[in-house]
Amino acid sequence: MTARTRSIGVDLAGIPLATPVLIASGCAGTGTELHGLVELRRVGGIVSRTITVEPREGSAPPRIVESPSGVVWDTGLQNPGIDAFVATELPTLAAASPAIVVSIAGATLEEYVRITGVLQGRAGVAGIEVHLSGPDRELERPVLGAHGDRVTEVVGAVARMSLVPVFAKLPGGVDVVPLALAAARAGATGLTLCASPPALAIDTASTRPALGAAQGWLSGPALKPLTLRAVAEVHRALPRMPIVASGGIRTSDDAVQALLAGASAVQVGTATLVDPAAPVTIAKGIVAELQRRAIAAPEDLRGVVGIGAPAPEEQHA
């Protein structure tokens, strides 16, 4: 190889990442929990736990139970609220990693706007990830982001205000392409595919739901085929849109497959809880794959495995 120097770094919608591997929302905690377990500056970036306007105590325990090839969980979005986050957690996270993407959530449009306003100009904020899987209090819908009109409204408002790239994290377990098109038209800089799909675990001994919150969300290796399909379908519809694959990524081979499907980067969640060094190990594996293929950068893998030509109405989205 003489024309290009091999590099593991990527430009994710204007955010320079040392590697295409990020820690998914919540899995790096407040920035202190992983201290001494992994050198966070060797990770591409960190997505914060999801932040709301007011503090949330979160769900009653238990919050996580094992499931075949994964876990069922619900935290209730425990967080200190946006004001306390920027005062305490954000500086700690920014000291640990040069690329912090802040995950935000709300039950109304106004809440998303308020959080976005507080984050503007804050040191250490490289991007915003818009969590869209919660309930919509204004329109009385169980999942705000399952409706294209609401995706357009919320993502559009955040994108118009934000001084940093905005990623729409679309719900899992739904037809994601129409929502991706809505987010793109509203001004999203990139997409995160996808949030955990809804799930239920039952304790047979007590004949009750196993989680304190009753219903929850599925995470872990079981999600990888769903993630790959969502990424491939959205990449077909929006070939120029940066996509972050999230769900079921636990090995370098999983990450390479996500890149081949059309992702620009990946997030590692459950695997980090099992092995805090997983994001670094996965990045090393991507380097080995680049060497094996004698190609220069992760972007050269992107979208190699296609699933057909986009429909005419999708080509110019």
N, C-alpha and C positions, 0 to 999 in steps of 0.2 A: 504494500500500500504506500503510494508516494504522493497522491494528489491531496489527500485529506488525512489529518492526524486523528487517530481514534480518540473519542471522548465519550464518557458516560453522562455528561451533563446535557440538559435539555432546556429549551426556552419554552415555558408553559404559559402561553398567552401573555408574554411579556414579563413573566416571573422567571428569573434565572435559577435553575435548580442544579445542585451539584450531582444529583442522580435523579432518575425518574421515579423514585420511590418515596412516598410520603407516609407518615403515620396518620391513620384515619381519625376522624373526630372522636375525642374523648379518650383515646387509647394512650395518649401521652400524659393524661391527667393535667395537673397544674404546671407541669414543667419540672417538678422536683422529684416525682415518684420514680422516674427512670434514672436518676442520678446514680452513677456508679455501676449501672447495669449495661449501658450502651452510651457511646459518645454521640450525642444527638447532632453534632455538627457534621457527622458522616452520613446523616440521613438527609434526603433531598429536601424535605420540609415537614412541618407539623401542622395539622389541622386541629384547632382548639376544640375543647368540648363545646357543645352548642350553647350559646348565650342568649338569654331572653332579657326583656326590659327590667323586670323585677326578679328578685332572687326566687329560686325554687328549691324546696327541700327534697324533691324527688319522690320516687315510688317507695312504698313499704317493702321491706324484705320478705322473702328472698327476691333478688333482682336478676339472678342468672341461674339457669339449670342446663345440664348437659342434654344434648339431643344427638342422634346418629349423625355424624359428620358435621357437627356444629353445636351451637348453643341457642337457647331461647332466652331473651333478656328484655328488661325494661328498666331504665334508670329514672324515668320521669323527667329527663333533662335537668337533673340537679345541677345548679350553677349559682354563682353569687349575685347575678344581675350585672347589667352592662357597666354601671358606674364602678362597682367593686372590681370587676374584671380588668378594666383599663388601669385601675390604680394598683393592683397587686399581681394578678396572674399574667397579664400581657408583658410587663417588663421581664418577668422570670422566663417566659417562653422565648421572648426575643433575644435574651442573653444566651439561650441554649441553642437557637437555630436562626440562621439568617433569613429563612422563608417561613413566616407564620401566616396561615390562612385562617381567618376567624369565621367559625360557623355561627350563623345567626338564625333565630326562629321567632315567630310571633303567631298570634291567633287573629290578628287584625292587620290591615295594611299600615295603619298608623304605627304599630309596634315595630314593624320592619323598618319603616322610615326613621323612627326615633333612634334605633340602634345604629343604623347606617350613619346618621348624622353625628353620633358620638364618636364613631370610629374614624371619621375623616381627619386626615393629617396626623394620626397617631403613629409615632415611631414604632417600627417593627411590624406593622400590618402590611403584608405583601399582597393579600387578596382577601376576598369575602366569599364564603360559601353559603348559599341561601338554602337552608333546610326547609323543605316543603311538605314533609310527611305528617305534620301535626294537624289538629282540628282547626277548622275555620269558624271562629265564633260569629263573625259578621254574617256569613251566608249560611250558617248552620249546616256545614258539610263535615263529614268525619275526617276527610283528608283534603287539606287545602290544595295541594299540588296535583291532585288527580284530575283537575279541570283546567283546560287550556286557557279559559278566560281569566282565571285567577292567577295562573302562572304568568300570563302576559302582564297583568296588573302589578303583581308584587315584584317580579324580576325586573320589569321595566322601571319601576320606581327606584329600586335599589341601584340599578345600572346608571340611571340618569344622575343620581347623587354621588356615586362612588368615584373616588380618585384613583382607585386600584382595580385590578381585574375582578370580575364577578363571575362566580361559578354557580349555576343552578343545579342543586342536588335533587334529582328527580326521584319520586317514590318508586319503590320496588313492587313487583306484582301487578303492574298495569301495562297497558299498551303505551310504550314510552316514546315512540317516534312522533306522534302528534304533539306531545308535551315538549319534546326537544325542539321541534319546529317553532312552537309558540315562544319558548325561552330565547331562541336565537333571534327571532323577529323582534322581541322585546329589548334586545341589546345585551344579552348575556355574552360574556367574553369566552366562556367555556362551560362545559357540562360535567357533572359528576354522576356516573352511572354505576349502580343505583343505590338508593337507601335500602335498608333491610326490609324485606316483605313482612307482612303481619303473620304472626304464628301463635300457637297455643301449646302449652305443655300441661299435662294432667298428672297429679299425684294419685295413683290408684289406691294407696292405703287410706288416704283421707277423703278420697272421692271429691277432691277440690282442685281448682287450678293450681299449678305448682308455683306460679309467681305471685308475689304480693299484689301486683297490679292486675292479676287475672290474665289478661291478654298481653302479648309482647311481640317481639320481632325476632326473626331468624338470622343468624350470622354464622360464618364459618365456611369450610370447604364445600358444603353442599350447594352454595350459591354460585360457584364458578361457572357452570354451564349457562346459567341464567345471565350472568354478567357478560360473558362472551357474546351471547346472542344480542343482548341490548346494545353493546358497543358496536358490533358489526352492523346492525340495522341502522343505528343512528349515524355511523360513519358513512354508510351508503347514502343516506339522505342528506348529510351535511359533511361532505368530505374535507372541508377546510376548518371545521369547528374543532378546537382542542377538546379532547375527551379524557377524563380521568376515570379509570376503571376501579370500582370499589365493590368488593364482595367476593369472598372465596379465594383471595390471593394470599398464598402462604409459602410458595416456593418460587425460585427464579423461573422455573418452567411455566408456572402459572402466569407470572408477569410477562414473560416473552409471548405467551399465547394471547394475552390481552393486547399487547402492542401489535401483534400480527392481525388482530381483529379490527384495529383502528384506534387504539388508545395512544395518547401522547405520554401518559404517566399512569401510575397505579397508586392506590392507597392500600396499606396493610393494616388491618384492624385486629381481629381475633388472634391471628398468629403472633402479634406483638404481645398480647396478654400471656401467651404460652411461653414465648421466647422473645424477650425485649430486643435481642440483637437481630431478629428476623429481617427488619428493613435493610440493615447493612449486609447481611448474608445474601439477600435477594439481589441487591445491587451488584455484589461481586459476581453472582451467577450470570447476570445480564452481561457484564464485561466478558466473561468467559464465552458466552454465546456470540458476542460481536467478534471476538477473536476467532472462534470456530468458523464463522461465516465470512471472515475477512471483510467486514464492513465497518464503516467509520463511526456510526452513532446510532442510538436507539431510534431516532426518527427514520432511519433507513429500513426498519422493520415495520413501520406503521402501515397498517392496512394491506399488507401483502396477501393475506387471506381474505378475499372478497366474497360476498354472497350474492352477486348479481348487480346489474345496473340499476340505478335509482329510477323510480317512476318519474314521468315527465314533470309532474307537479312538484316534485321534490328537488329537482336539479338546481333551481334558482333560488331556493330558500335562503 
